[in-house]
Amino acid sequence: MVMPDSKPASDLDARQCRKAYAARIDAVIDYIGQALDGDLSVQRLSEVAHFSTCHFHRQFTRYTGITVARLVRLLRLRRASMRLAFNPHETITQIALEAGYENPESFSRAFKQAHGQSPSAFRKLPQWQNWQVRPLTNTQERTLNTDVELVDFATTRVAAVEYQGPEPQSYTATMKLVAWRREHGVGPQMGRTFGVHYSDPNTTPPAEYRLDVCVSYEGDVLPNAHDVVAKEIDGGRCAKIRHLGSRSYIAEADYLYREWLPASGEELRDFPMFFHYVNVGPDVREADMITDVYLPLL
């Protein structure tokens, strides 16, 4: 006879197995992201995943929905798009070679096929696509941090670019802020970089999505060509949680709303969730990114 509690135990075992399997796939994805110019052979990737070399490609593709080769191409093109947008001193030829292409012509063809714009057109007026700002794989079992702190956040003056429109295009606001920071000598190690999220892109019509991209700044923000304005991030009690890794999707933000808040007995203050991007700059790898999420409370 099957005991009544045997099914839950079986379900738990299955979830643990899926989580362990996902961790092996995620280790490969993280390794690829960190070693785009290194050893990406089947032998090396199989070692990272602890899979058999003869089954590796099939396992990876069936689990993630994308081949390893396509993932590598997209990650290299995504890295190239960031450099085109944020590193104006780098030539397209330099970026093409670092992306693994023999010449600018082959890079331009691949970039345009994936993105719909040539590299030069993208550099002048980038049209950001979902694959550049969303996860490129469909793994669902990444490790989630559930360590929430209650903190007092001090009111912070910021220089901000206000954005409204489709979420993928919000990088245009980041580009404006970066240009303003360069002009005013506010480098990546100066000031704290924030994103104030007024709406959820998953539930808000694209035209109504709103975001402020900010850097803490005590000086006067004079009229400028980059649409940067002076604002404040309200001080007060907040629930704070740290996210490690790519900022393409910050699962801890969803956790705060969906699980922690209903069970906490806390009430929300009338100020949107905001993110502190602890480390920023073109040399910060996605796997090394640190982001603190703040949920304002009464």
C-alpha positions in Angstrom: 0.0 0.0 0.0 1.3 3.5 -0.8 1.4 5.7 2.3 -0.3 9.0 2.1 2.9 11.0 2.6 4.9 9.2 -0.2 3.8 11.5 -3.0 4.9 14.7 -1.3 8.3 13.1 -0.6 8.5 12.1 -4.2 7.6 15.6 -5.4 10.3 17.0 -3.1 12.9 14.6 -4.4 11.9 15.6 -8.0 12.2 19.3 -7.3 15.6 18.7 -5.7 16.8 16.8 -8.7 15.6 19.5 -11.1 17.3 22.1 -9.0 20.6 20.2 -9.0 20.3 19.6 -12.8 19.5 23.3 -13.4 22.6 24.2 -11.3 24.8 22.2 -13.7 23.3 23.9 -16.7 23.6 27.3 -15.1 27.2 26.7 -14.3 27.8 26.2 -18.0 25.9 29.4 -18.9 27.9 31.4 -16.4 31.2 29.9 -17.6 30.4 30.8 -21.2 29.5 34.4 -20.1 32.8 34.7 -18.4 35.0 32.9 -21.0 33.7 34.3 -24.3 37.3 34.6 -25.5 38.5 31.4 -23.8 38.1 27.6 -24.1 34.5 26.8 -25.2 35.2 23.3 -26.4 32.8 20.5 -25.9 35.3 18.9 -23.6 35.6 21.9 -21.4 31.9 22.7 -21.2 31.1 19.1 -20.5 33.6 19.2 -17.6 31.9 22.3 -16.2 28.5 20.6 -16.3 29.7 17.1 -15.3 28.0 15.7 -18.3 29.2 13.1 -20.9 30.7 14.8 -23.9 28.6 12.6 -26.3 25.4 13.8 -24.7 26.3 17.4 -23.7 24.9 19.3 -26.7 21.6 17.5 -26.7 21.1 17.9 -22.9 22.0 21.6 -23.1 19.7 22.4 -26.0 16.7 20.5 -24.7 17.0 22.1 -21.3 17.6 25.7 -22.4 15.9 25.8 -25.8 19.0 27.2 -27.5 22.2 25.6 -28.8 25.6 26.4 -27.3 26.8 27.9 -30.5 23.9 30.2 -30.8 24.2 31.2 -27.2 27.9 32.1 -27.7 27.0 34.1 -30.8 24.3 36.1 -29.1 26.4 36.7 -26.0 29.2 38.0 -28.1 26.8 40.2 -30.1 25.2 41.5 -26.9 28.7 42.4 -25.5 29.4 44.1 -28.8 26.2 46.1 -28.7 27.1 47.4 -25.2 30.5 48.5 -26.4 29.1 50.2 -29.5 26.7 52.1 -27.3 28.8 52.9 -24.3 32.4 52.9 -25.5 32.5 55.5 -28.3 36.3 55.5 -28.3 36.4 51.9 -29.6 36.3 51.5 -33.3 33.9 49.1 -35.0 36.9 47.1 -36.2 38.1 46.6 -32.7 34.7 45.5 -31.5 34.3 43.1 -34.4 37.7 41.4 -33.7 36.9 41.1 -30.0 33.5 39.5 -31.0 35.4 36.8 -32.8 34.9 38.0 -36.4 37.7 38.2 -38.9 36.7 41.5 -40.4 34.1 44.3 -39.9 32.1 43.1 -42.9 31.3 39.7 -41.5 30.6 41.3 -38.1 28.2 43.8 -39.7 26.3 41.1 -41.5 25.9 39.0 -38.3 25.0 42.0 -36.2 22.4 43.2 -38.7 20.8 39.8 -39.1 20.5 39.4 -35.3 19.5 43.0 -34.5 18.0 44.6 -37.6 20.6 47.5 -37.6 24.2 47.8 -38.9 26.7 48.4 -36.2 27.2 52.0 -37.3 23.5 52.7 -37.4 23.1 51.1 -33.9 25.9 53.3 -32.5 24.2 56.5 -33.8 20.6 55.5 -32.7 20.4 52.1 -31.0 17.2 50.2 -31.2 17.4 47.8 -28.3 15.9 44.4 -28.7 14.6 42.0 -26.0 17.5 39.5 -26.5 19.9 42.2 -25.3 18.2 42.9 -22.0 16.3 39.6 -21.2 17.8 36.2 -20.3 18.9 34.3 -23.4 17.9 31.0 -21.9 14.9 29.6 -20.2 16.4 28.1 -17.1 14.1 28.5 -14.1 16.0 27.1 -11.1 18.7 29.7 -10.4 19.6 30.2 -6.8 17.4 32.8 -5.2 18.6 34.9 -2.3 15.8 35.1 0.4 17.9 37.0 3.0 15.8 40.2 3.6 17.0 43.1 5.8 15.0 46.0 7.2 17.0 49.2 6.8 16.7 52.9 7.0 17.6 54.5 3.6 18.7 58.1 3.8 17.1 60.6 1.4 19.5 60.9 -1.5 19.9 63.7 -4.1 20.4 62.4 -7.6 21.0 63.4 -11.1 18.4 61.5 -13.2 17.2 60.8 -16.7 13.5 60.1 -16.8 12.4 57.4 -19.3 9.0 56.4 -20.5 8.4 53.8 -23.3 9.2 50.2 -24.2 11.5 48.6 -21.6 14.2 47.5 -24.1 14.7 51.1 -25.2 15.4 52.2 -21.6 19.1 51.9 -22.4 18.7 55.2 -24.2 18.3 56.8 -20.8 21.4 55.0 -19.5 23.4 56.3 -22.5 22.3 59.9 -21.7 23.3 59.6 -18.1 26.6 58.0 -19.0 27.3 60.9 -21.4 26.4 63.5 -18.7 28.6 61.7 -16.1 31.6 61.8 -18.5 31.1 65.5 -19.1 30.9 66.2 -15.3 33.7 63.8 -14.2 31.3 61.5 -12.3 33.0 58.2 -13.2 31.8 54.6 -12.3 33.5 54.8 -8.9 32.0 58.2 -8.1 28.4 58.4 -6.8 25.9 55.5 -6.5 24.0 54.4 -9.5 20.2 53.7 -9.1 17.2 52.7 -11.1 13.8 53.8 -9.8 11.1 51.5 -11.3 7.7 53.1 -11.4 6.1 50.2 -13.2 6.4 46.5 -14.0 7.2 45.8 -17.7 5.4 42.5 -17.4 2.0 44.2 -16.6 2.4 47.7 -18.0 1.6 48.6 -21.6 5.0 49.3 -23.3 4.1 53.0 -23.9 3.4 53.5 -20.2 6.5 51.9 -18.7 8.5 54.4 -16.6 12.0 54.4 -15.1 14.5 56.9 -13.7 18.2 56.1 -14.2 20.1 58.1 -11.6 23.5 58.7 -9.9 23.8 60.3 -6.5 25.0 63.9 -6.9 25.2 66.8 -4.5 26.0 69.5 -7.0 23.6 71.6 -9.0 22.2 70.0 -12.2 22.2 72.8 -14.8 20.2 72.6 -18.0 22.0 70.3 -20.4 21.7 68.4 -23.7 21.3 65.0 -22.1 17.9 65.7 -20.4 19.4 65.1 -16.9 17.4 66.6 -14.1 17.8 66.9 -10.3 15.6 64.6 -8.2 15.5 62.8 -4.9 15.1 59.2 -3.8 12.9 59.4 -0.7 14.4 58.2 2.6 12.7 55.9 5.0 12.3 52.2 6.0 12.9 49.7 3.3 13.2 46.0 2.8 16.5 45.3 1.2 17.7 42.2 -0.6 20.9 41.6 -2.6 21.0 40.0 -6.1 24.2 38.6 -7.5 24.8 38.2 -11.2 23.2 39.4 -14.4 20.7 42.2 -14.2 18.7 40.9 -17.1 16.2 39.4 -14.6 16.3 40.1 -10.9 14.3 37.3 -9.3 14.7 38.8 -5.8 12.5 41.7 -6.8 9.6 39.4 -7.6 10.3 37.4 -4.4 9.9 40.6 -2.3 6.5 41.3 -3.8 5.1 37.8 -4.1 6.4 36.0 -1.1 8.1 38.1 1.5 5.6 41.1 1.6 2.4 39.1 2.1 4.0 37.1 4.9 5.8 40.0 6.6 2.8 42.1 7.8 4.5 45.2 6.4 2.7 47.9 4.3 4.2 49.6 1.3 5.1 53.3 1.3 4.0 55.5 -1.7 7.4 55.3 -3.4 8.4 52.8 -6.1 10.9 50.0 -5.8 14.4 51.0 -6.6 17.7 49.2 -7.4 21.2 50.2 -6.3 23.6 49.0 -8.9 26.6 48.5 -6.6 29.2 48.0 -9.3 28.9 49.6 -12.7 31.1 50.2 -15.7 32.1 48.5 -19.0 34.6 46.2 -17.3 32.1 44.6 -14.9 31.1 41.1 -16.0 27.5 40.1 -15.8 28.4 37.2 -13.5 30.1 39.7 -11.1 27.3 42.3 -10.9 25.9 43.2 -7.5 22.5 44.8 -7.2 20.7 45.8 -4.0 16.9 45.9 -4.3 14.9 48.3 -2.0 11.2 48.0 -1.3 10.0 51.2 0.5 7.8 50.5 3.6 5.7 52.5 6.0 
